[in-house]
Amino acid sequence: MKMTAKKRERMTRVLEALKSRNYIKSYRIEGDDVSSVVTEWVEGQAERAFQELLHNVDAFGIKQSERGWVACLLPKEWRDRLTDTVLARTKESAIRLCGMILNKQK
């Protein structure tokens, strides 16, 4: 995904928030694409960020609308786990909702 000036500003704000809270040691933005952002995570903090994304709405001291940038910055292993977890939760919620709808129709 190409970063516009506004997206780059948001990304930088998110990176600075992660750095100030000791999730990442350093970062650099090598180009205009989101995939060009290189982060050096503090040991164990990618897992902590993963958990925060799942359980804490006010995580990282950033706006809730900017939390997606944190997901993009996670190492691939943790991005994959996050995607799997979110999809599983969404499926469970959809099944529960369908069950509620079907029970009301009876």
N, C-alpha and C positions, 0 to 999 in steps of 0.2 A: 504494500500500500504506500503510495507516494504521500509524503508529508508536506502539506501546505505550510505557510508561515505560522498560521494559527495552530495547526496540529503540532508543529515543532515546538511552539511555545508551551502547549499543554504537556507534551512529552518531557520537556526540560523541567517543568514544574513537578511532574510526577517523579522524575529521576532525582531531583534535589530533595524531595520529601523522603524517598527511599534512602538516600544517602544520609540525610540528617538523622534518620531513625536507625541507622546502622544495619540496614538490610543489604546494601551494596557498598563495596569499597570505592569503586570508581565506575565511570562510564565515559563513553565517547560516541559521538554521532558522526559517522564516516561518510554519509551521503544523504540523499533526499528521501530514502525509502525507510520504512519502519524496520525492515530487516537489517538495516545498516547500523542500528543502535547496538553497541557492544557494552555489556555490563559485566562487572566482576562482583559476583555475589559473595557475601560473607558466609563462611561455612555454616550450614544449617538454616540459613535465613530464607532460602527459596522455599523450603518446606513450611517455614513459619508464614511466609507471604501467602502460600497456597491455603493454609488454614485460615488466615485472616480474611482472604477473599471469600471463603465459604461461610464463615461464621460471624464476621464483624462488619456491619454496615459502615461504621465510621473509621475503618482501617486507614492507616498510613497518613492521616491528617490531610487527606485530599477530598475533593468533591466526589460524591457517589458516582457522578457521570464520568469521572476520570479513572475509575477502577479498572475499566477494560484495558487501559494502557498498561497497568501492572501485569495483567494476564498476558499481554503481548510480550512483556519483558522477561517473563519466567523462562528458565531453561526448558528445552523441548520436553523432557521427561515430565516436568511438573505441569506444563501446558496441557500435555496429553491427559494426565491424571485429572486436571481441572475440567477439561472437556468431558471426559467420561463420567465424572461425578455429577456435573451439571445436567448432562443428558439423562442419566439414571434418575435423578431427582425430578426432572421434568416429566419423564415417563410415568413415574409413580404418582405424581400430582395429576396428570391427565387421566390415568386409570381410576384414581379416587374420584375425580370430578365426574367422569362418565358413569361410575357406579352410583353417585349421588343423583345424577340426572335420571338414570334408569329407575332407581327406587322411587323417585317422585312421580314418575309417569304411571306407576302401578296403582 
